[in-house]
Amino acid sequence: MNPDDPRFVNWAQNLLDQDDENLEFEESDDDFRDEKDVKEFSEESFDEDYFQNEGSSSENSEDEPEKVAFFQDLPMDTSIIDDLPSGPLDAYRKRVNFDWKELKFVFERPDLLKIKINVWNTLEKDPLFQRSEEELPSEEQKRIAALQLEQFRKYKFMPTNGQKATVKERARYLMAINEALAASYPDVSVKQAIGILLFQNTLSTLGTERHKHIIEAIWNRQILSALALTEVAHGSDARNMRTTATYDKETEEFVINTPDFKAAKCWVGNLGKTCTMVLLFAQLYTNGQCHGLHAFVVPIRDPKTLLPYPGIIVGDIGEKIGLNGIDNGFIMFQGYRIPRENLLNRTADVTPDGEYESSFSEPGKILGAALENLSAGRVGIMQECANNLISAVTIAVRYAALRTQFGPSTGKELPILEYQLHQWRLFPYLSAAGVIKIFVADVAMDYLNAVEMSNTDTAIDNLRETISEIHAIISASKPLISWTCRDAIQECREACGGHGYLKATRLGELRNTVDPCVSYEGDNNVLVQQTSNWLLRQWVSVLKTGTVQSPLGTCSFLIKHGEILSSKLQLTKVEDVKNLDFIMDCYRWLITYLLQITHEKRTRVFEATQCKFTARNNSQVYAAAVLSKAYGEYVALSYYQARISQPKIKKDLKFVLVNIGLLYGLSTLDKHLVYLYQGRYDNNQPLAQLVKDAILDLCGVIKDFAVPLVDSLAPSDFVLNSILGRADGKLYESIQAEFFNNPNAMSRPKWWREIKVDNVPNLKITSKL
Ligand SMILES: Cc1cc2nc3c(=O)[nH]c(=O)nc-3n(C[C@H](O)[C@H](O)[C@H](O)COP(=O)(O)OP(=O)(O)OC[C@H]3O[C@@H](n4cnc5c(N)ncnc54)[C@H](O)[C@@H]3O)c2cc1C
């Protein structure tokens, strides 16, 4: 395998289970299904307890495993970070004693930051990556993004020690390179993710020896691909997709057909204009029998001419709300033939004479491959959204520190950052940015560990349970983070007032880039159901056997469910709630309570309808959906708490980290208070009031370090690319430059004659002198 092999991202699209057979709320181990379903690499592999083995259930202690900070021992050379230019933001920067560069190394692993800085410095100098002043037509955006991708592929960003590093470390380096690209050129990053990284990853996990030459061609820059799952009439519901690949034993080929327009593959990135090959998901038929969705490599355009081959109708879907550098396309096949070998056959194959054969020997490895296929792209989205969230809050906080409005007396205006209402709007998102940045970095390592474990030949305890738990974590986290980022960007736009609406702030681009993240790689509202189903299985297990399968410890507390649900709050003062342990206790109670009411509701609906499908669907609102959200927040906070508890973190930095952890925790908990009252956890204590008082106290504390905090989170000005977010604080200078220098700012419009009014009385003011 190529040493640059990125085993970290995948675009295996949304093989989401919506089957009524798939409801596991009562019995979790008597509903095994046949092997076929697993081999289709659907989320169902996780949704069902195929691999649940009673003997291997981990009887966890309530103590959660220690999550080790993995980079505190790396050399922290702050000289790799440029100093910030002096300017009006210094007034806030001088309020703190901590070194913002040292804080940056809590948020970013030094070696990964170095890689990212190298990417950004290289792109900043490259003429092809200079940004246009004007809005370009979408065709031109596509041309430039395609050229930029070609150029990006030529750079060697992998550090020299990368060749010697483990597969997991190389994957982490590649994630950093991709993160750097996504933060600065999202269109190019998505094109690369789909066209190269995810394609290569799927070939590695679902393909075999016979596909190695295709992987080599990818690395030799001879192929750009697309991943085609979604159809016009079906996205989340992959099982009902209707594109077929029917085996013809006479010619030893598959014949691909699109029955009608509703079954056309669509929204597929790179498909519109640029890719030459497609990774196609189609229903496999042999001898008249359907074997479900399988993956095929399908050449669609002649690489020399970029013209489609006969038997294909392919095109671009047209202009989108954003990301117009990407050519999202549609495709229909009319009796289109591909060789038998183009089936990705790691888990099932078709013999030359048309027999369907499955190989089901290593379920742990297959589940690991499924995790890699389904989750890699989601982890990429989590990183991308974390960085976009940081960009948005950086712009809004720097603007708020510079923008003055009103004041206690004439001539004494206050920066809007000083207003409590403004702090309350922005700081929960600023805190979320810090918490999520750390959470994503650490959960990505756990994800890579699980993938690595599934690729080793030695038997590993709890591997299946670990993989299922990682899948549950990611299925809650991708929605949590993309929704948080979406909401944050809108609040930041509004927090910058009218100027925030200028294109040159970049808030609009950020908004449009993050927007589809809630839909692709698993629609958020569908994806969170994976998490609640996993949690419900743990709940059933704990009720029946007193055990849970939670090797990472994210729900091992359920073993004490009785004690948790009977506990009551004892609160007297605001300091009682300004405590991370208190917040974590509240979350443990909340998750346990939500599990109880969700399970009761699901059981009630099932008893009334005898339909698992209805029971699952009618226990989402005010139950399973909230449960997944609360679990996602809890997991994010527990990773964060584990990291900031590292003794090596300096006291002054810890002060910042603890306060933002508290604000994030309390402001998310604030939205769930109704459940804490409904379940009588508060026992008539003044919980709501104390939480609100604490939030406002924390806003007042964070105000004084908000600017250096964003300095430690923010990328360089080149990456941020916002006239309101510049590190030098030259706010009005950059607004003036934008007004004065925008193309045609002061020229008379070419079409002035069309609006000219004749016979206007002479109203010109003339001087009396
Ligand atoms: C910018 C962009 C790029 C994309 N790139 C690709 C690509 O490269 N390749 C590819 O194959 N696809 C791609 N897609 C498609 C994307 O993967 C799908 O849009 C996504 O899977 C959602 O499917 P859908 O659009 O059919 O929505 P649907 O599944 O029809 O969902 C519509 C709405 O119904 C809700 N819903 C559905 N089922 C349920 C349920 N059981 N309970 C409650 N609510 C439900 C969903 O939450 C959603 O809000 C892309 C999409 C976008 C926007």
Ligand as a Chemical Component Dictionary entry (heavy atoms), coordinates in Angstrom:
data_LIG
# 
_chem_comp.id                   LIG 
_chem_comp.type                 NON-POLYMER 
_chem_comp.pdbx_formal_charge   0 
_chem_comp.three_letter_code    LIG 
# 
loop_
_chem_comp_atom.comp_id 
_chem_comp_atom.atom_id 
_chem_comp_atom.alt_atom_id 
_chem_comp_atom.type_symbol 
_chem_comp_atom.charge 
_chem_comp_atom.model_Cartn_x 
_chem_comp_atom.model_Cartn_y 
_chem_comp_atom.model_Cartn_z 
_chem_comp_atom.pdbx_ordinal 
LIG C1  C1  C 0 -23.617 19.684 -0.964 1  
LIG C2  C2  C 0 -24.030 18.247 -1.031 2  
LIG C3  C3  C 0 -23.119 17.287 -1.491 3  
LIG C4  C4  C 0 -23.489 15.956 -1.587 4  
LIG N1  N1  N 0 -22.593 15.038 -2.106 5  
LIG C5  C5  C 0 -22.983 13.749 -2.309 6  
LIG C6  C6  C 0 -22.103 12.793 -2.935 7  
LIG O1  O1  O 0 -20.960 13.108 -3.284 8  
LIG N2  N2  N 0 -22.582 11.540 -3.160 9  
LIG C7  C7  C 0 -23.845 11.161 -2.801 10 
LIG O2  O2  O 0 -24.194 10.010 -3.032 11 
LIG N3  N3  N 0 -24.690 12.030 -2.189 12 
LIG C8  C8  C 0 -24.298 13.313 -1.951 13 
LIG N4  N4  N 0 -25.157 14.212 -1.344 14 
LIG C9  C9  C 0 -26.510 13.787 -0.973 15 
LIG C10 C10 C 0 -26.665 13.601 0.534  16 
LIG O3  O3  O 0 -25.901 12.530 0.961  17 
LIG C11 C11 C 0 -28.155 13.405 0.820  18 
LIG O4  O4  O 0 -28.794 14.645 0.561  19 
LIG C12 C12 C 0 -28.378 12.965 2.265  20 
LIG O5  O5  O 0 -28.029 11.624 2.403  21 
LIG C13 C13 C 0 -29.835 13.109 2.698  22 
LIG O6  O6  O 0 -30.659 12.388 1.837  23 
LIG P1  P1  P 0 -31.910 13.097 1.136  24 
LIG O7  O7  O 0 -31.460 14.375 0.554  25 
LIG O8  O8  O 0 -32.523 12.111 0.226  26 
LIG O9  O9  O 0 -32.868 13.416 2.319  27 
LIG P2  P2  P 0 -34.103 12.491 2.855  28 
LIG O10 O10 O 0 -33.577 11.178 3.281  29 
LIG O11 O11 O 0 -35.205 12.491 1.869  30 
LIG O12 O12 O 0 -34.513 13.355 4.091  31 
LIG C14 C14 C 0 -35.317 14.535 3.993  32 
LIG C15 C15 C 0 -35.725 14.982 5.398  33 
LIG O13 O13 O 0 -36.537 13.964 5.980  34 
LIG C16 C16 C 0 -36.039 13.621 7.257  35 
LIG N5  N5  N 0 -36.222 12.171 7.473  36 
LIG C17 C17 C 0 -35.921 11.161 6.629  37 
LIG N6  N6  N 0 -36.191 9.990  7.199  38 
LIG C18 C18 C 0 -36.670 10.239 8.430  39 
LIG C19 C19 C 0 -37.125 9.431  9.516  40 
LIG N7  N7  N 0 -37.114 8.120  9.471  41 
LIG N8  N8  N 0 -37.514 10.045 10.653 42 
LIG C20 C20 C 0 -37.514 11.386 10.743 43 
LIG N9  N9  N 0 -37.120 12.201 9.753  44 
LIG C21 C21 C 0 -36.692 11.636 8.616  45 
LIG C22 C22 C 0 -34.558 13.959 7.244  46 
LIG O14 O14 O 0 -34.110 14.266 8.555  47 
LIG C23 C23 C 0 -34.520 15.175 6.332  48 
LIG O15 O15 O 0 -34.692 16.349 7.078  49 
LIG C24 C24 C 0 -24.789 15.551 -1.208 50 
LIG C25 C25 C 0 -25.693 16.513 -0.713 51 
LIG C26 C26 C 0 -25.325 17.835 -0.626 52 
LIG C27 C27 C 0 -26.317 18.858 -0.124 53 
# 
loop_
_chem_comp_bond.comp_id 
_chem_comp_bond.atom_id_1 
_chem_comp_bond.atom_id_2 
_chem_comp_bond.value_order 
_chem_comp_bond.pdbx_ordinal 
LIG C1  C2  SING 1  
LIG C2  C3  SING 2  
LIG C2  C26 DOUB 3  
LIG C3  C4  DOUB 4  
LIG C4  N1  SING 5  
LIG C4  C24 SING 6  
LIG N1  C5  DOUB 7  
LIG C5  C6  SING 8  
LIG C5  C8  SING 9  
LIG C6  O1  DOUB 10 
LIG C6  N2  SING 11 
LIG N2  C7  SING 12 
LIG C7  O2  DOUB 13 
LIG C7  N3  SING 14 
LIG N3  C8  DOUB 15 
LIG C8  N4  SING 16 
LIG N4  C9  SING 17 
LIG N4  C24 SING 18 
LIG C9  C10 SING 19 
LIG C10 O3  SING 20 
LIG C10 C11 SING 21 
LIG C11 O4  SING 22 
LIG C11 C12 SING 23 
LIG C12 O5  SING 24 
LIG C12 C13 SING 25 
LIG C13 O6  SING 26 
LIG O6  P1  SING 27 
LIG P1  O7  DOUB 28 
LIG P1  O8  SING 29 
LIG P1  O9  SING 30 
LIG O9  P2  SING 31 
LIG P2  O10 DOUB 32 
LIG P2  O11 SING 33 
LIG P2  O12 SING 34 
LIG O12 C14 SING 35 
LIG C14 C15 SING 36 
LIG C15 O13 SING 37 
LIG C15 C23 SING 38 
LIG O13 C16 SING 39 
LIG C16 N5  SING 40 
LIG C16 C22 SING 41 
LIG N5  C17 SING 42 
LIG N5  C21 SING 43 
LIG C17 N6  DOUB 44 
LIG N6  C18 SING 45 
LIG C18 C19 SING 46 
LIG C18 C21 DOUB 47 
LIG C19 N7  SING 48 
LIG C19 N8  DOUB 49 
LIG N8  C20 SING 50 
LIG C20 N9  DOUB 51 
LIG N9  C21 SING 52 
LIG C22 O14 SING 53 
LIG C22 C23 SING 54 
LIG C23 O15 SING 55 
LIG C24 C25 DOUB 56 
LIG C25 C26 SING 57 
LIG C26 C27 SING 58 
# 
